[in-house]
Amino acid sequence: PESATHGGRSSARATAAANAASRGANAVSRARCARGGARRGGGAVVRGMASSSSSSSGKMSSLTAMCEEFRDKFDVEYVTASEVLKRVRDGGDGVKGRALALVDVRGEEERETSRLPNAMSVEEYEAKRDSMGAHDCVCYCTIGYRSGAFAEKLAKSASTRDDNVDVKYYNLYGSILAWTHAGGELVDANGEPTKRVHTFGKQWDCAAEGYESVYFKHPMAKGFGQMLRGWFGRKK
């Protein structure tokens, strides 16, 4: 009986430890807003679609928390996804007929997964900028860090240019992930509607309910490569 009691206590302790470990793993998963099973293919990981409103709400909270960490890092104005979406649905023109330019500053592989409708790459925008007349340029990336840096760079460069082009630069708060939570549509490389979105890395897997997330297995390596292209010129 003593041996049986000892074995029962050991079993209970093992069960409790397993449950605690499970709860800890789930907490980490929630903190990094990584839901669903992962399927690996090529250089990216594909995660299943979010399936509950509570999951979507939690991801939006996590996204906001991450955005607030660097909000004041860049000297640039912010605009929300809801504000941009309303303007797009109203036809794109803003106050006094100013046109709207959406600029996707992410890498090619990310843009090919999906982008905001009618968004341009950095290269496309830079080629068209001077011929667009008065317009508002809204930059976006995954959550807004890269686009914040780029919008700030454009704004500073514009202040030293003598070309009389009337442009205002903005950073899309929460970027493409906030766009999914605002109900905005995404399109693939062929311009067709899609529910896939590239989140760059697992820790930024915060897309809204109903979206399939794709991210790089080694995001730091990709980020370093993009930084080098920024220093020495982007690929054409």
C-alpha positions in Angstrom: 0.0 0.0 0.0 2.8 2.4 0.8 4.4 1.8 -2.5 1.1 2.2 -4.3 0.5 5.5 -2.5 4.0 6.8 -3.4 3.4 5.8 -7.0 0.0 7.6 -7.0 1.6 10.8 -5.7 4.3 10.6 -8.3 1.8 10.2 -11.0 -0.2 13.1 -9.7 2.9 15.3 -9.6 3.8 14.3 -13.1 0.3 15.1 -14.4 0.3 18.5 -12.6 3.7 19.3 -14.1 2.5 18.4 -17.6 -0.5 20.5 -17.2 1.6 23.5 -16.0 3.9 23.1 -19.0 1.0 23.0 -21.4 -0.5 26.1 -19.9 2.9 27.8 -20.2 3.3 26.9 -23.8 -0.2 28.1 -24.5 0.5 31.4 -22.8 3.6 31.9 -25.0 1.7 31.1 -28.0 -1.0 33.6 -27.2 1.6 36.3 -26.4 3.1 35.9 -29.8 -0.3 35.6 -31.5 0.6 32.4 -33.3 -2.5 30.3 -33.8 -3.2 27.2 -36.0 -1.0 24.4 -37.3 2.0 25.2 -39.4 2.9 23.7 -42.8 6.4 24.3 -44.1 7.1 24.6 -47.8 10.1 26.2 -49.5 11.5 29.1 -47.6 8.2 30.0 -45.8 5.9 28.7 -43.1 2.2 28.7 -43.8 -0.2 28.8 -40.8 -3.9 27.8 -40.7 -6.6 30.5 -40.7 -7.7 32.1 -37.4 -11.1 30.7 -36.5 -12.6 32.7 -33.7 -13.5 36.3 -33.0 -11.7 36.1 -29.6 -8.6 35.0 -31.3 -8.9 37.9 -33.8 -9.4 40.4 -30.9 -6.4 39.1 -29.0 -4.2 39.4 -32.1 -5.3 43.0 -32.7 -4.4 43.8 -29.1 -1.0 42.2 -29.6 -0.5 44.1 -32.8 -1.3 47.4 -31.1 1.1 46.7 -28.3 3.9 46.0 -30.8 3.1 49.1 -32.8 3.2 51.3 -29.6 6.7 50.1 -28.9 8.1 52.1 -31.9 5.4 54.6 -32.6 7.5 57.6 -31.5 10.7 56.4 -33.1 9.9 57.9 -36.5 9.2 61.6 -37.2 6.2 60.9 -39.5 2.4 61.3 -39.3 0.3 58.2 -38.8 -3.0 57.3 -40.5 -5.2 54.3 -39.4 -6.3 51.5 -41.6 -10.0 52.5 -41.1 -9.2 56.1 -42.3 -7.4 54.8 -45.4 -10.1 52.2 -46.2 -12.8 54.9 -46.0 -10.9 57.1 -48.4 -10.3 54.2 -50.8 -14.0 53.3 -50.8 -14.9 57.0 -51.4 -12.8 57.0 -54.5 -9.3 57.8 -53.3 -9.5 61.6 -53.5 -9.0 63.5 -50.2 -9.3 67.1 -49.3 -9.3 69.4 -52.4 -9.0 66.4 -54.7 -5.6 65.2 -53.5 -4.8 61.7 -54.9 -3.9 58.8 -52.7 -0.8 56.7 -53.3 -0.3 53.4 -51.4 3.3 52.3 -51.2 4.3 48.8 -50.2 7.8 48.9 -48.9 8.1 45.1 -48.3 10.2 42.7 -50.3 9.1 41.1 -53.5 8.2 37.7 -52.0 6.0 39.4 -49.4 4.3 41.6 -52.0 3.6 38.6 -54.2 1.7 36.8 -51.4 -0.7 39.8 -51.2 -0.9 43.5 -51.1 -3.4 46.3 -50.7 -5.3 46.9 -54.0 -3.6 49.4 -56.3 -0.5 49.6 -54.0 2.8 50.3 -55.7 6.3 49.0 -54.9 8.9 51.5 -53.8 10.5 51.5 -57.3 7.1 52.0 -59.0 6.3 55.0 -56.7 9.7 56.6 -57.1 9.3 56.4 -60.9 5.8 58.0 -60.8 6.0 60.4 -58.0 6.9 63.6 -59.9 4.1 63.1 -62.4 1.3 62.4 -59.8 0.7 66.0 -58.8 -0.6 66.8 -55.3 -1.1 63.6 -53.4 -0.9 61.8 -50.1 1.6 58.9 -49.9 0.7 56.2 -47.4 3.5 53.7 -46.8 3.0 50.3 -45.2 4.8 47.1 -44.5 3.9 44.3 -42.0 3.2 46.2 -38.8 4.7 49.6 -39.7 8.3 49.6 -38.7 9.9 49.5 -42.1 7.3 51.8 -43.6 7.8 54.3 -40.8 11.5 54.5 -41.5 10.8 54.8 -45.3 8.1 57.5 -44.9 10.4 59.5 -42.6 13.2 59.2 -45.2 10.9 60.4 -48.0 9.6 63.3 -45.9 13.1 64.5 -45.1 14.2 64.1 -48.7 11.2 66.1 -49.9 12.0 69.0 -47.6 15.4 69.4 -49.4 14.1 69.0 -52.9 13.2 72.0 -55.1 10.7 70.4 -57.5 7.4 71.9 -56.1 5.7 68.5 -55.9 3.0 68.7 -53.2 3.3 65.4 -51.3 2.4 64.5 -47.7 3.8 61.3 -46.3 2.1 59.0 -43.8 2.8 55.7 -42.1 -0.1 53.2 -42.0 -0.5 52.3 -38.3 -0.3 48.5 -38.0 0.2 48.3 -41.7 -1.1 45.4 -43.7 -2.0 43.4 -40.5 -4.2 46.3 -39.3 -5.7 46.4 -42.7 -6.9 42.8 -42.3 -8.6 43.8 -39.0 -10.2 46.8 -40.6 -11.9 44.6 -43.2 -9.8 45.8 -46.1 -9.4 43.5 -49.1 -6.0 42.0 -50.2 -5.1 41.0 -53.7 -2.4 38.5 -55.0 0.2 39.1 -57.6 -2.5 38.7 -60.3 -4.8 41.2 -58.7 -7.2 38.6 -57.5 -8.7 38.7 -54.0 -6.9 36.6 -51.5 -7.0 35.7 -47.8 -3.3 35.0 -47.6 -1.0 37.5 -45.9 2.8 37.5 -45.4 3.6 38.4 -41.7 7.4 38.2 -42.3 8.1 36.2 -39.1 6.2 34.0 -36.6 6.3 36.7 -33.9 4.2 39.0 -36.1 1.5 36.4 -37.0 -1.3 38.7 -36.0 -3.6 38.7 -39.0 -7.4 38.9 -38.4 -9.8 36.0 -38.3 -10.1 34.2 -41.6 -6.7 34.9 -43.0 -3.9 32.4 -43.8 -0.6 33.7 -42.5 2.7 33.0 -44.4 6.1 33.9 -42.9 9.8 33.3 -43.4 11.5 30.5 -41.5 14.5 32.7 -40.9 13.2 36.3 -40.9 16.4 37.9 -39.5 18.3 36.7 -42.5 15.7 38.1 -44.8 15.7 41.4 -42.9 19.5 41.7 -43.1 19.3 41.1 -46.9 16.7 43.8 -47.3 18.9 46.2 -45.2 21.8 45.5 -47.5 19.7 46.2 -50.6 18.7 49.5 -49.0 22.3 50.5 -48.5 23.6 49.4 -51.9 20.5 49.9 -54.1 17.4 47.8 -54.5 17.0 45.0 -57.0 15.5 46.1 -60.3 
